[in-house]
Amino acid sequence: MDGLLTPRESAKFVAENSRDVFIDGGGVRRVAELLLAKASGPELRVGAWKALHELNPRAADEAAVNWVFVIDTLNFSFWSEHDEHKCLVGYRGSTYSGYWSLCAAVNRALDEGIPITSASYYATVTLDQVRHVLRSDTDIPMPLIEERHRILNETGKILLEKFEGSFLNCVRKSDKSAQKLLNLIVESFPSYRDVTQFEGKRISFHKRAQILVADTWSVLEGKGDGCFKDISSITMFADYRLPQILVHLGALKYSDELLEKLLKGEMLSYGNRQEVEIRGCSLWCVELVRDCLLELMKKKGEKTSGEINSILLDYYLWDYARDHREDMKGIPFHRTRCIYY
Ligand SMILES: Nc1nc2c(c(CN[C@H]3C=C[C@H](O)[C@@H]3O)cn2[C@@H]2O[C@H](COP(=O)(O)O)[C@@H](O)[C@H]2O)c(=O)[nH]1
């Protein structure tokens, strides 16, 4: 798209012009040092996607790729007004919240014989059927159910029309380029177009499109159709959890005015200046963490099985945020209700 900055260019531009969000150099180094200790461990490698997460598919076949596609098509806005009252999904003896409640609900539907990962099903699925598939064990439903229904119908129809109903056919049109696949996704599927304005420039974060490329790479274990030669060009995914963990770890700081607003639970609309600064500075912060980590690894002569990239850093930090939810209680996440992240 003409004049549209890539996510990485967008993040750099936002970070250079940000007024309420700041990257802390010392904090960036401390996060890089935290990650250095993990560099040769089991977390910072593509296999962790399956090894650490029981709800993710074990297989690396077409069905698994289509599982990833429907999950990332709905991978947005799980936060609830009051954290103690939220959507929960019980599955195989465990209870899941947030993003994992979506995965549990999809796996539950498949176990019930509902072909929720088949485009021929979700292209015409009804709102009541979507409510049933995504039903919560509490009286709090998953947010934006109507939007999720609309997006399933829209996306399913396009997948049938353009890619014979399988996302693997879309992947195979990307010549094993992550960037080509990213562009194919945002050109083909409107709900993935995470684009806004900042200081007169058109910027993109494409959070769901980038995580879809990353999850496709992960479910295919970086092999075969998933062996993207430029996978390291994908940046972290600008959601609402990574900013929270980066502030908690001291790599990102908010102005007093913004922090006060977030602590009050005030909502920020999608594309609002402060919301863009939070997302852009978080993305740029992780790029700087990655550069610093690679520098530290070189100095230490550290070798790893595969290349450390922003995807693996993002996954690690996202999991870290999940595991340290209690420690992060005092750090607010920004509340934006939208279909993009
Ligand atoms: N930056 C980034 N954001 C991510 C993910 C994931 C899950 N993906 C991987 C994780 C494990 C598997 O390996 C998946 O591949 C979800 N989210 C976002 O977080 C928010 C949900 O948060 P909570 O309300 O706490 O569940 C929401 O915006 C959702 O879009 C990620 O990895 N990175």
The ligand as an SDF file (V2000), in Angstrom:
LIG
                    3D

 33 36  0  0  0  0  0  0  0  0999 V2000
    2.2880   -9.8210   21.9130 N   0  0  0  0  0  0  0  0  0  0  0  0
    1.5750  -10.9450   21.9890 C   0  0  0  0  0  0  0  0  0  0  0  0
    0.2350  -10.8460   22.1510 N   0  0  0  0  0  0  0  0  0  0  0  0
   -0.4500  -12.0070   22.2400 C   0  0  0  0  0  0  0  0  0  0  0  0
    0.1230  -13.2600   22.1620 C   0  0  0  0  0  0  0  0  0  0  0  0
   -0.9450  -14.1990   22.3030 C   0  0  0  0  0  0  0  0  0  0  0  0
   -0.8840  -15.6890   22.3120 C   0  0  0  0  0  0  0  0  0  0  0  0
   -0.0420  -16.1440   21.2710 N   0  0  0  0  0  0  0  0  0  0  0  0
    0.9410  -17.0960   21.6000 C   0  0  0  0  0  0  0  0  0  0  0  0
    1.0610  -17.4150   23.0240 C   0  0  0  0  0  0  0  0  0  0  0  0
    1.1920  -18.7140   23.2080 C   0  0  0  0  0  0  0  0  0  0  0  0
    1.1680  -19.4060   21.9430 C   0  0  0  0  0  0  0  0  0  0  0  0
    2.4770  -19.6930   21.5920 O   0  0  0  0  0  0  0  0  0  0  0  0
    0.5870  -18.3930   20.9840 C   0  0  0  0  0  0  0  0  0  0  0  0
    1.2000  -18.4120   19.7290 O   0  0  0  0  0  0  0  0  0  0  0  0
   -2.1130  -13.4830   22.4620 C   0  0  0  0  0  0  0  0  0  0  0  0
   -1.7860  -12.1850   22.4250 N   0  0  0  0  0  0  0  0  0  0  0  0
   -2.6110  -11.0160   22.6810 C   0  0  0  0  0  0  0  0  0  0  0  0
   -2.6040  -10.8370   24.1040 O   0  0  0  0  0  0  0  0  0  0  0  0
   -3.8830  -10.3400   24.5150 C   0  0  0  0  0  0  0  0  0  0  0  0
   -4.5330  -11.4010   25.3660 C   0  0  0  0  0  0  0  0  0  0  0  0
   -3.8460  -11.4530   26.6080 O   0  0  0  0  0  0  0  0  0  0  0  0
   -4.6300  -12.0820   27.8760 P   0  0  0  0  0  0  0  0  0  0  0  0
   -5.8830  -11.1890   28.0880 O   0  0  0  0  0  0  0  0  0  0  0  0
   -3.6130  -12.0210   28.9870 O   0  0  0  0  0  0  0  0  0  0  0  0
   -5.0200  -13.4980   27.4650 O   0  0  0  0  0  0  0  0  0  0  0  0
   -4.6670  -10.0980   23.2280 C   0  0  0  0  0  0  0  0  0  0  0  0
   -4.3800   -8.8070   22.7290 O   0  0  0  0  0  0  0  0  0  0  0  0
   -4.0580  -11.1320   22.2980 C   0  0  0  0  0  0  0  0  0  0  0  0
   -4.2360  -10.7900   20.9370 O   0  0  0  0  0  0  0  0  0  0  0  0
    1.5280  -13.3450   21.9780 C   0  0  0  0  0  0  0  0  0  0  0  0
    2.1610  -14.4090   21.8820 O   0  0  0  0  0  0  0  0  0  0  0  0
    2.2060  -12.1540   21.9080 N   0  0  0  0  0  0  0  0  0  0  0  0
  1  2  1  0
  2  3  2  0
  2 33  1  0
  3  4  1  0
  4  5  2  0
  4 17  1  0
  5  6  1  0
  5 31  1  0
  6  7  1  0
  6 16  2  0
  7  8  1  0
  8  9  1  0
  9 10  1  0
  9 14  1  0
 10 11  2  0
 11 12  1  0
 12 13  1  0
 12 14  1  0
 14 15  1  0
 16 17  1  0
 17 18  1  0
 18 19  1  0
 18 29  1  0
 19 20  1  0
 20 21  1  0
 20 27  1  0
 21 22  1  0
 22 23  1  0
 23 24  2  0
 23 25  1  0
 23 26  1  0
 27 28  1  0
 27 29  1  0
 29 30  1  0
 31 32  2  0
 31 33  1  0
M  END
$$$$
